[in-house]
Amino acid sequence: MNRQHPILLALTFLFALFTYPAQAETLTEQKVQSFISSLNDLQGMESRYEDLPQDLASDEDEIGMENMSSIFSTAVEKMRGHGMYDDLQSVVREHGFDSPENWGETGDRIFRAWTAIEMGQQSGQMNQEMARAMEEINNNPNMTEAQKQQMRQMMGGAMSAMDQAAKAPEADKQAVRPHMEALRSATQDKGEY
C-alpha cells in the first residue's frame, strides 16, 4: 500500500496555503475601469497635498527603477502617515477596493499588463535600445566607474521591470487592452501615486 508520509502531506498542505494568495483575484475590465476612475478622482485632490510629491521625492532613491513593477503599492506604502492616505482609503473604497494596499496591488498588475502590451508592440526595438544604451555606458570615457555602476544599476532596474511586465498574465492583458487610451489619459502629465 502506498501511504504518504504525514510530514509530506502537511508540507503539501502548507505549500497550497501559502501559494493561494499568489493566485490573486481575476483582474476584470470592471476592476480596471474602477482603478482608472479612482485615479481621476485622486488627481482632483492633488492641489490639497502639494507637499506629497516632495515627501515621496525625498525617498526617490529607495523607490528607484527596480520597483517600477510595484510602483503603486510602493507609493501607497510611502503615503502611510501622510494626510492623503486617509483620503486615498476613502476614494479607493468608493471604487470597490478593500484598502489602499489592495488598490496599489491592482494598480501594479494593471501597470505590468499595460507595460507588457506596449512592450509586445515594440519588444525588438526596446531590447536593441537597452543593449545600445548599456554599450554606451560601458564605453563612455567621460564617466567614472562609479557613475557607470550607477547607470548599470538603473538599467538593470529597468530591465527587471521589463522582465516583470513580460510575466503579466494573459488574462490581465486582456482586461487592460480595451482601456489603454483611458489609462494614458488618466496618467498623462501627472505624477505617480
C-alpha positions as CSV (number, residue, x, y, z in Angstrom):
1,M,0.0,0.0,0.0
2,N,1.3,3.5,-0.9
3,R,0.9,5.7,2.1
4,Q,2.2,9.3,2.1
5,H,4.3,10.4,5.0
6,P,2.3,12.7,7.3
7,I,5.1,15.4,7.1
8,L,5.0,15.4,3.3
9,L,1.2,15.7,3.4
10,A,1.5,18.6,5.9
11,L,4.1,20.3,3.8
12,T,1.9,19.9,0.7
13,F,-1.0,21.4,2.5
14,L,1.1,24.4,3.8
15,F,2.5,24.9,0.3
16,A,-1.0,25.1,-1.1
17,L,-2.0,27.6,1.6
18,F,1.0,29.9,1.0
19,T,0.7,29.8,-2.7
20,Y,-3.0,30.6,-2.7
21,P,-2.6,34.4,-2.1
22,A,-0.2,34.5,-5.1
23,Q,-3.2,33.5,-7.2
24,A,-4.8,36.9,-6.9
25,E,-8.4,37.5,-7.9
26,T,-9.1,37.8,-11.5
27,L,-8.3,41.2,-13.0
28,T,-11.6,42.2,-14.7
29,E,-12.4,45.0,-17.1
30,Q,-14.7,46.4,-14.3
31,K,-11.7,46.4,-11.9
32,V,-9.6,48.2,-14.5
33,Q,-12.4,50.8,-15.0
34,S,-12.7,51.3,-11.3
35,F,-8.9,51.8,-11.0
36,I,-9.0,54.4,-13.8
37,S,-11.9,56.2,-12.2
38,S,-10.1,56.3,-8.8
39,L,-7.0,57.7,-10.5
40,N,-9.2,60.5,-12.0
41,D,-10.7,61.2,-8.6
42,L,-7.4,61.2,-6.8
43,Q,-5.9,63.6,-9.3
44,G,-8.6,66.1,-8.4
45,M,-7.1,66.0,-4.9
46,E,-3.5,66.8,-5.9
47,S,-3.7,70.5,-5.0
48,R,-4.7,69.7,-1.5
49,Y,-1.5,67.8,-1.0
50,E,1.1,69.8,-2.8
51,D,3.8,68.6,-0.3
52,L,3.2,65.0,-1.1
53,P,5.5,64.9,-4.2
54,Q,8.3,66.3,-2.1
55,D,7.6,63.7,0.6
56,L,7.9,61.0,-1.9
57,A,10.8,62.6,-3.8
58,S,12.9,62.5,-0.6
59,D,12.8,58.8,-0.8
60,E,13.2,58.7,-4.6
61,D,16.4,56.6,-4.4
62,E,14.6,54.0,-2.4
63,I,11.8,53.7,-4.9
64,G,14.1,53.6,-7.9
65,M,13.7,51.8,-11.2
66,E,13.9,48.3,-9.6
67,N,10.5,49.0,-8.1
68,M,8.7,50.1,-11.2
69,S,6.8,46.9,-11.3
70,S,5.3,47.7,-7.9
71,I,5.0,51.5,-8.4
72,F,1.5,51.9,-6.9
73,S,1.9,49.6,-3.9
74,T,5.3,51.2,-3.2
75,A,3.7,54.7,-3.3
76,V,0.9,53.5,-1.0
77,E,3.4,52.3,1.4
78,K,5.2,55.6,1.3
79,M,1.9,57.5,1.9
80,R,1.3,55.9,5.2
81,G,1.3,58.5,7.9
82,H,0.6,61.3,5.4
83,G,-2.8,63.0,5.4
84,M,-3.5,61.8,1.9
85,Y,-3.6,58.2,3.0
86,D,-7.0,58.5,4.7
87,D,-8.4,60.3,1.6
88,L,-6.9,57.6,-0.6
89,Q,-8.6,55.0,1.5
90,S,-11.9,56.7,1.2
91,V,-11.6,57.1,-2.6
92,V,-10.5,53.6,-3.3
93,R,-13.2,52.1,-1.2
94,E,-15.8,54.2,-3.1
95,H,-14.4,52.5,-6.2
96,G,-14.8,48.9,-4.8
97,F,-11.3,48.3,-3.4
98,D,-10.9,46.8,0.0
99,S,-7.9,49.0,1.0
100,P,-5.2,51.3,-0.4
101,E,-2.9,48.3,-0.4
102,N,-5.5,46.3,-2.5
103,W,-5.8,49.3,-4.8
104,G,-2.0,49.5,-5.1
105,E,-1.6,45.8,-5.9
106,T,-4.3,46.1,-8.5
107,G,-2.6,49.2,-10.0
108,D,0.7,47.3,-10.1
109,R,-1.0,44.5,-12.1
110,I,-2.6,46.9,-14.4
111,F,0.7,48.8,-14.9
112,R,2.6,45.5,-15.6
113,A,-0.1,44.4,-18.1
114,W,-0.1,47.8,-19.8
115,T,3.7,47.7,-20.0
116,A,3.6,44.1,-21.4
117,I,1.2,45.2,-24.1
118,E,3.3,48.2,-25.0
119,M,6.5,46.0,-24.9
120,G,4.8,43.4,-27.1
121,Q,4.4,46.0,-29.7
122,Q,7.9,47.3,-29.5
123,S,9.9,44.5,-27.9
124,G,12.6,44.1,-30.5
125,Q,13.3,47.8,-30.7
126,M,13.3,48.1,-26.8
127,N,15.8,45.3,-26.5
128,Q,18.1,46.9,-29.1
129,E,17.9,50.2,-27.4
130,M,18.7,48.7,-24.0
131,A,21.7,46.9,-25.4
132,R,22.9,50.0,-27.2
133,A,22.4,52.1,-24.0
134,M,24.4,49.6,-21.9
135,E,27.2,49.6,-24.5
136,E,27.3,53.4,-24.5
137,I,27.6,53.4,-20.7
138,N,30.4,50.8,-20.7
139,N,32.3,52.6,-23.4
140,N,31.9,56.2,-22.2
141,P,35.3,57.6,-21.4
142,N,33.7,60.7,-19.7
143,M,32.1,58.7,-16.9
144,T,33.8,57.5,-13.8
145,E,33.5,53.8,-12.8
146,A,31.1,54.8,-10.0
147,Q,28.9,56.7,-12.5
148,K,28.9,53.7,-14.8
149,Q,28.0,51.4,-12.0
150,Q,25.1,53.7,-11.0
151,M,23.8,53.8,-14.6
152,R,24.2,50.0,-14.9
153,Q,22.1,49.6,-11.8
154,M,19.4,51.9,-13.2
155,M,19.4,50.0,-16.5
156,G,19.3,46.7,-14.6
157,G,16.2,48.0,-12.7
158,A,14.6,49.0,-15.9
159,M,15.3,45.6,-17.4
160,S,14.0,43.9,-14.3
161,A,10.8,46.0,-14.6
162,M,10.5,44.9,-18.2
163,D,11.0,41.2,-17.2
164,Q,8.3,41.6,-14.6
165,A,6.0,43.1,-17.1
166,A,6.7,40.3,-19.6
167,K,5.3,37.9,-17.0
168,A,2.0,39.7,-16.8
169,P,-0.8,37.0,-17.1
170,E,-2.6,37.0,-20.5
171,A,-5.9,37.4,-18.6
172,D,-4.6,40.7,-17.1
173,K,-3.5,41.9,-20.5
174,Q,-6.9,41.1,-22.0
175,A,-8.6,43.0,-19.2
176,V,-6.4,46.1,-19.7
177,R,-6.2,46.2,-23.5
178,P,-9.6,47.8,-24.1
179,H,-8.7,50.6,-21.6
180,M,-5.3,51.7,-22.9
181,E,-6.5,55.1,-24.0
182,A,-8.3,55.7,-20.8
183,L,-5.1,54.7,-18.9
184,R,-3.0,57.1,-21.0
185,S,-5.5,59.9,-20.4
186,A,-5.6,59.2,-16.6
187,T,-1.8,59.2,-16.3
188,Q,-0.8,61.8,-18.9
189,D,1.4,64.6,-17.5
190,K,0.6,63.6,-14.0
191,G,2.7,62.4,-11.1
192,E,2.8,58.9,-9.7
193,Y,0.8,57.8,-6.7
